[in-house]
Amino acid sequence: MSTEMVCPTMSVLLSRAVGLGSRVRAHALPGGYRCYASTSRYKAVIFDMGGVLLPSPYHKAAEWERQNKIPPGTTAQVIRTSSDKSAWKRFMCGEIGAKEFAEAFSKECADVAARPVPGDSFLSALTTGPMAQPNPAMMEAVQCIRAEGLKTAILSNNFFLPDGSTYLPLDRSLFDVIVESCLEGVCKPDPRIYHLCTERLGVTPQEAVFLDDIGSNAKAAAQLGMSAIKVVDPESAVKELEEMLGFPLTGFVKGTRAVRKAMQLPMENLTRYIQKVLHLPATESVTVRQFSHGQSNPTYLLTCGDRRVVLRKKPPGSLLPSAHAVEREFRVLKALGNGGVAVPKVITLCEDASVLGTPFYLMEYCPGRVFLDPSLPDLSPEERGKVYEAMTHALCQIHSVDITAAGLEDYGKPGREIWRKLLNHLFIDPLWTTDRCLHTFCSNSLPFSSVPGDYVARQVHRWTKQYRASETHRIPAMERLIEWFPQHLPKNQRTTVVHGDFRLDNLVFHKDKPEVISVLDWELSTLGDPLCDLASSCMAHFLPPDFPILRGISQSDLTQMGIPTAEMIFNQYSRFMGLEPIDNWQLYMAFSFFRVAAILQGVYQRSLKGQASSASASTAGQLAEQMAVLGWDFATKEGFRIFNTQHRGPLNTPTPSRSVSSWASWQQRRSVSTHSIIAHTAPQGILVVSPEGLPPRVQELRHLLLRFMEERILPVDQQLREHQVSSVRWTTHTLMEELKEEAKAQGLWNLFIPVETDPDSKYGAGLTNVEYAHLCELMGHSVFAPEIFNCSAPDTGNMEVLIRYGTKQQQEEWLYPLLDGTIRSCFAMTEPKVASSDATNIEASITEEKDSYILNGHKWWTSGALDPRCKLCIFMGKTDPLAPRHKQQSMILVPMDTPGVTVVRPLTVYGVQDPPGGHAELLFENVRVPRNNVLLGPGRGFEIAQGRLGPGRIHHCMRLVGHAERALKLMKERVKSRVAFGKPLAEQGTVLAGIAQSRIEIEQARLLVLKAAHLMDTVGNKVAAPEISMIKAVCPTMALTVIDRAIQAFGAAGLSNDHPLALFYTWARALRVADGPDEVHQAAVAKMELRRQL
Ligand SMILES: Cc1cc2nc3c(=O)[nH]c(=O)nc-3n(C[C@H](O)[C@H](O)[C@H](O)COP(=O)(O)OP(=O)(O)OC[C@H]3O[C@@H](n4cnc5c(N)ncnc54)[C@H](O)[C@@H]3O)c2cc1C
């Protein structure tokens, strides 16, 4: 969406994100100026369409009657006296289409008029020409309402056009909710449709105003508690609405709103000043609106006759002399404007405090387009590419300014200024911007010095210090970055004017052409390394679209959208500037995220001290960690790049460039072609092959886990195995729950959730797959351990699915109890009647019925379903058997106690029932679940399965390595103490060979598992698919062989339940089939291998 010229900043987005839109009431002030206090109770305004937003159909009907010589009032009579069976009513309720309506309506009118009536032309008269032209006063009112943060809706008795669409010739984006009777099957004045509308708006009837031209409709709204306006004449209705809401509904300019009370200006002084400066007659009045952002330096749009100018001033209140230096802004704008940079033309700087109380400056208003959404949804791919190119051009223009010629050699700025601006971006509470707070907050920042060439070093130093001063807890990614930056500072930095906050939404584009006509918001400008500007302009590339402070495009397919990747933007920039390609661009990205993380941490610390009241402030802590993780992600990639550069021999081919994403990057990575990746492009880098190489935090965790295994689990392993074959085996052993609590208390809980899925470690320990591999292997030393650490299948896969794809409601209901370990879950995909190694064979059905889905299917091998704690089943079935092969399946959440879910029997693996979870055969007979239980959406089941199975498989493999390692350990102990034929078994040659071979095979398999984990961490699960298939084909057999040798060394005891070997063997064997049989994985590897370039 674009808007006309505004000066949007992060704070606009933030205020929207945290719902800070204020309700206001007008007070008349001298000079015709009004200011507004937030007192209104209204949160939404609901508009009828015909007769309110569009011309009245009744007037048109009268005209049509005249033209067709039909007795006046015929149509009105037919419509008004319509019963439930009448054509009009059925048409409005969507029961009949346009053709059927025309026929039936003609007949009804003919009965009243006692002559033939051409009903078909009636509909076209109502929907074409001026009838489809929105009322300008109403539409302006709608925009003013939205600018004040209220919601808007259409509630219309509407109908289908002959082409099957509904009649709605309005800009839908101006309404939060649209309720059309023909789609809902119910018409006004039926109360249900009003309730539907307020529910969707999320307001109570008392919080809504309703406008309708039909008295009975308005009356019905009033009876429900809404404030209703019966619209006779739209202009008067707008005035009435204005009185009710308490703010003006005229004079709308995009990006502006009514002036807030605290921000009012002394209008008499200002008017006199403007008249003088702009040489206007003394009779010319000045009207003012405020730009919606303006949190830092308030910015106003002044309209004086035809002339529009922008006023930017210091905020009210006592300020440090250097704070809010609008004088600096004026200076840089003037200098850059003279130097040919596209900036708003400044008119004058007024430092005379007698005019407004603080200095201010005036500049020309630049009408044009501002793109608030970096995905540029309204543009074509080609246009998008050009817009981004123009953005880079504009930046090059700034960075090419000759500092000396522009008189800006001494254009440095104190650190506190940068602080203030950035804080204001991220923080709404005006208290925050007082200089007292700022002073305390900034007391640790370094004084600014403009030594050319060390800009990044100084910045890193400053933000590190600042971060330390506001540290509330340890953010591992920040620690890593702080350690990393000093060793990787860029060499040969250039010094240019830098904008300091260069982003797409700070640019005004020509109204038709992809051309930047003005770069706004120079408050952070200074002299420094221009690449910092370039990096900050690319931050949106790595943030998700719903990111609270800056809308991002990380989840978009940039190539398809025509938007250049960050790397391409850097290349484009170097081309335009005539520079060598910038190879260390990821360092600058790391710095950008590091800086924002440090700022957010500051905001968070203030919120903890209670000095920050904004709702956003307390979430700043989470955001700080997320930013730090993103920063570290880039630092790691920069590390790989340096590593590759240093280690690339003459024969090595360079790693092909690839667009790098980090946030929620699994989605993007999914789109990377597997074929191209396995063609020798897997990135190199540091793969931690032994626990000693793990970061200290992970080593600590591993040490804790190892101790827990040795001291708490392995000693009771035998007891737990015995419970499994006892008469109470279908109950949970009390020890299990006790050990779970202990593990949780020690932080050995949910370790499986990869940092990629959970970047801010909200749910898990924030481990990479490689890090987890080293820990998960230890869990494999006991078949009971994974559950004790809440890391067991199928819960792990199910939790990851819910984290990735669950709605908030689904997460609250199911994910949190699972994460807490208070419930368990199962996954029902496999069916007895079809070969389920090919999931497209699934026959279970999921059919839609009103607000529900009805499930029918016969499943088996549903692991965990028999556990008394199992409350949830993720069921896979077909929603649309006619859709393309991989779009037929859906996954849906089924509470286990839903009627129609029956356990047929527990299955056995080699006679083992694996209680208490077991592996169940289940029947699903007409199982009804709510529609919103579907995961991700209908037809997305296969997609989820792919995401679910990758991590699940590698976890199995990690545990299998653990099984094998423990088997070998037991074998070694056994053969040292067991004597046969006069000497310990360990001295028998065949036994020695078996031990050696086992060690070799374990090491081989482990290395491959770690490689797969490393690829999952660095290039994503999809790209790592070949390696995941390889390990899934290797590990069960490897484990089987090693365990088999151990069993053999134990003799008959090895086969018994007295040792863990028999169970290890059973599960290793099952895993040659479960989660895809060996052959399926071999087939996948072979297929990809054959595609591979020689
Ligand atoms: C202990 C255990 C727990 C399980 N838990 C679950 C669970 O919780 N949820 C769930 O939904 N399922 C579960 N399963 C089921 C498991 O995922 C399936 O058994 C597996 O996917 C194979 O499907 P299938 O049994 O229908 O074998 P089929 O598809 O009938 O395959 C039979 C055999 O055909 C061969 N074959 C198949 N494809 C190929 C090929 N392309 N090339 C060559 N040969 C091929 C293989 O040898 C394979 O073993 C579990 C299974 C076990 C043993």
The ligand as an SDF file (V2000), in Angstrom:
LIG
                    3D

 53 58  0  0  0  0  0  0  0  0999 V2000
    7.4700  -48.8260   16.1370 C   0  0  0  0  0  0  0  0  0  0  0  0
    6.7370  -48.0400   15.0950 C   0  0  0  0  0  0  0  0  0  0  0  0
    6.1560  -46.8270   15.4350 C   0  0  0  0  0  0  0  0  0  0  0  0
    5.4470  -46.0950   14.4970 C   0  0  0  0  0  0  0  0  0  0  0  0
    4.8340  -44.9220   14.8540 N   0  0  0  0  0  0  0  0  0  0  0  0
    4.0390  -44.2890   13.9860 C   0  0  0  0  0  0  0  0  0  0  0  0
    3.2960  -43.1400   14.3820 C   0  0  0  0  0  0  0  0  0  0  0  0
    3.3880  -42.6770   15.5240 O   0  0  0  0  0  0  0  0  0  0  0  0
    2.4650  -42.5650   13.4890 N   0  0  0  0  0  0  0  0  0  0  0  0
    2.3380  -43.0400   12.2150 C   0  0  0  0  0  0  0  0  0  0  0  0
    1.5710  -42.4620   11.4490 O   0  0  0  0  0  0  0  0  0  0  0  0
    3.0490  -44.1030   11.8000 N   0  0  0  0  0  0  0  0  0  0  0  0
    3.8780  -44.7760   12.6500 C   0  0  0  0  0  0  0  0  0  0  0  0
    4.5700  -45.8810   12.2620 N   0  0  0  0  0  0  0  0  0  0  0  0
    4.3630  -46.3970   10.9120 C   0  0  0  0  0  0  0  0  0  0  0  0
    5.5400  -46.2030    9.9940 C   0  0  0  0  0  0  0  0  0  0  0  0
    5.8150  -44.8760    9.7530 O   0  0  0  0  0  0  0  0  0  0  0  0
    5.1940  -46.9520    8.7180 C   0  0  0  0  0  0  0  0  0  0  0  0
    5.1660  -48.3080    9.0750 O   0  0  0  0  0  0  0  0  0  0  0  0
    6.1630  -46.7340    7.6170 C   0  0  0  0  0  0  0  0  0  0  0  0
    6.0140  -45.4300    7.1040 O   0  0  0  0  0  0  0  0  0  0  0  0
    5.9890  -47.7360    6.4800 C   0  0  0  0  0  0  0  0  0  0  0  0
    4.6920  -47.7960    6.0430 O   0  0  0  0  0  0  0  0  0  0  0  0
    3.9840  -49.2290    5.9140 P   0  0  0  0  0  0  0  0  0  0  0  0
    4.1390  -49.9470    7.1860 O   0  0  0  0  0  0  0  0  0  0  0  0
    2.6230  -48.9960    5.4090 O   0  0  0  0  0  0  0  0  0  0  0  0
    4.8690  -49.9940    4.8580 O   0  0  0  0  0  0  0  0  0  0  0  0
    4.6590  -50.0600    3.2860 P   0  0  0  0  0  0  0  0  0  0  0  0
    4.4850  -48.6900    2.7540 O   0  0  0  0  0  0  0  0  0  0  0  0
    3.6040  -51.0310    2.9940 O   0  0  0  0  0  0  0  0  0  0  0  0
    6.0480  -50.5750    2.8130 O   0  0  0  0  0  0  0  0  0  0  0  0
    6.4270  -51.9500    3.0280 C   0  0  0  0  0  0  0  0  0  0  0  0
    7.8250  -52.1610    2.5420 C   0  0  0  0  0  0  0  0  0  0  0  0
    7.9200  -51.8780    1.1700 O   0  0  0  0  0  0  0  0  0  0  0  0
    9.2230  -51.5210    0.8520 C   0  0  0  0  0  0  0  0  0  0  0  0
    9.2150  -50.2860    0.0910 N   0  0  0  0  0  0  0  0  0  0  0  0
    8.3800  -49.2450    0.2430 C   0  0  0  0  0  0  0  0  0  0  0  0
    8.7150  -48.2430   -0.5950 N   0  0  0  0  0  0  0  0  0  0  0  0
    9.7690  -48.6880   -1.3040 C   0  0  0  0  0  0  0  0  0  0  0  0
   10.5600  -48.1310   -2.3290 C   0  0  0  0  0  0  0  0  0  0  0  0
   10.3470  -46.8960   -2.7740 N   0  0  0  0  0  0  0  0  0  0  0  0
   11.5810  -48.8890   -2.8170 N   0  0  0  0  0  0  0  0  0  0  0  0
   11.8150  -50.1230   -2.3650 C   0  0  0  0  0  0  0  0  0  0  0  0
   11.0960  -50.6930   -1.4080 N   0  0  0  0  0  0  0  0  0  0  0  0
   10.0990  -50.0000   -0.8770 C   0  0  0  0  0  0  0  0  0  0  0  0
    9.9720  -51.3690    2.1510 C   0  0  0  0  0  0  0  0  0  0  0  0
   10.7810  -52.4680    2.4050 O   0  0  0  0  0  0  0  0  0  0  0  0
    8.8650  -51.2940    3.1590 C   0  0  0  0  0  0  0  0  0  0  0  0
    9.2960  -51.7280    4.4370 O   0  0  0  0  0  0  0  0  0  0  0  0
    5.3200  -46.6090   13.1840 C   0  0  0  0  0  0  0  0  0  0  0  0
    5.9230  -47.8060   12.8440 C   0  0  0  0  0  0  0  0  0  0  0  0
    6.6220  -48.5100   13.7890 C   0  0  0  0  0  0  0  0  0  0  0  0
    7.2300  -49.8230   13.4080 C   0  0  0  0  0  0  0  0  0  0  0  0
  1  2  1  0
  2  3  1  0
  2 52  2  0
  3  4  2  0
  4  5  1  0
  4 50  1  0
  5  6  2  0
  6  7  1  0
  6 13  1  0
  7  8  2  0
  7  9  1  0
  9 10  1  0
 10 11  2  0
 10 12  1  0
 12 13  2  0
 13 14  1  0
 14 15  1  0
 14 50  1  0
 15 16  1  0
 16 17  1  0
 16 18  1  0
 18 19  1  0
 18 20  1  0
 20 21  1  0
 20 22  1  0
 22 23  1  0
 23 24  1  0
 24 25  2  0
 24 26  1  0
 24 27  1  0
 27 28  1  0
 28 29  2  0
 28 30  1  0
 28 31  1  0
 31 32  1  0
 32 33  1  0
 33 34  1  0
 33 48  1  0
 34 35  1  0
 35 36  1  0
 35 46  1  0
 36 37  1  0
 36 45  1  0
 37 38  2  0
 38 39  1  0
 39 40  1  0
 39 45  2  0
 40 41  1  0
 40 42  2  0
 42 43  1  0
 43 44  2  0
 44 45  1  0
 46 47  1  0
 46 48  1  0
 48 49  1  0
 50 51  2  0
 51 52  1  0
 52 53  1  0
M  END
$$$$
